[in-house]
Amino acid sequence: QVQLVESGGGLVQAGGSLRLSCAASERTFSSYAMGWFRQAAGKEREFVAAISRHGGSTHYADSVKGRFTISRDNAKNTVYLRMNSLKPEDTAVYYCAGRTYYTPSTYSSEYDYWGQGTQVTVSS
């Protein structure tokens, strides 16, 4: 059973930056494509970004394209989400997820492992 733990969330002013981290417990982490999703209060969970198992392929939601960057360090069993130019509408709980396949997916149902989430709040 793979355990995922997110960290790095917090309160930031609009225009600021945060870097989220997601640490995996298993050495097989490098076999999984990874994704980030978020859920704002009163809204459905939505896709944010995804990355292939070796980091060569990435995909972003239109709402974050050009501002967010997903990356991974398989030697550290960790995936990151760098968030720049943050906006109040980015406020949400952010979740990392792992997929037991080498290609990323935008569908939450295609991910097998989930973290507990980390809160990101952007003030205006």
N, C-alpha and C positions, 0 to 999 in steps of 0.2 A: 504494500500500500504506500503510494507516494504521498508525502506530506508537503504542502506548500504554505509558506509563511510570508505575507506581505509586510513591508515596512516603508517608512519614508513619508507617509501622509502627514498632513497638518494644515495650519492656517497660513494663507499667503495673500498678499495684496494683488489685485488685478495687474497684469503685466509682469508679475514675478514668475519664478521657476521653482520646480520641485523635481526630484528624482525618486521614483518608486523602485523598490527592489522586491524580488520574489525569490526566496531561497528554497530549494528542493532538498529532500532528505535522501534521495536515492542516487546511486552512481549511474543508473540508467537514464538520468535526466537528458543526456545528449541524444537519446533516441526519440524524444518527443518534440513535436511542434508546440509552441507556446502562444498564448494570447492574453490580452488584457480586455476586460469588460468593465462597465461601470453602471451604477444604478443610482439615479437621483431620487430624492424623496417624492413619492407619489407618481413615479414614472417606472416604465418597464426597463429591465436590463438591456443595455445596448453594447454593441461591439465597438471597441476602440482601436486595437492594433493586434497584429499577429506576426509571428516570425517562424521560419522553418527551422528544422533541428540544427542545422549548421550555420544559421544566420544569413544565408545568401538570398533569401526571399522574404520580403516584408509586405504588409498590407495595412492600410489605415482607413478609418472612417473619414468621410469628407469633412466632418466637423473639426477634426484635429490635424488633418494633413497640413504639413508645413510648420506645425508648432510642436508636435510630439514626435519622439523617436524611440522605437523599440530596439533593444539590443540584447545580446546574451553572452555570457562567459561560461562555457560548458565546463571549464576547469574548476570553476567555483560553484557549479550547479545553480546558477543564478540568472534570472532574466530581469531586465531593467526597463523602465519607462521614463524617459526624460521629457518633462513637460515645460515648455517655454511659452511666454506670452499668454499666461493663464487668464481666463475670463470667468466672471461669476457663473456663467452657465456650465462651466466645467465642474462645479461643485457636485460631488457624488461620492459614494463608496466605490472604490476601485478594487477589482478582483483579478487575480491572475489564475490562469487555467492551463492544464497540460493535455495534449492530445497524443495518443499512442499511434502516431503516424508522422511521416516526415514533412508533410505539407501543411501549411496553416489553413484555418477555416474561420469564417465569420459567424458561424452558427454555434451558439452555446451548447446545443444538444450534441455536438460532435466532440466535445471535450470530456475527458474522463476524470480529471482531478482538479479540485478547486481549493483556493485558499480562503481564509476567513474574511479578507477584505481590509482595506485601510481607508480612513476618511480623508478626503481632500476638500477643503473649504476655501473658496476664493472670495475675498471681500472686495467691494467696489470702492 
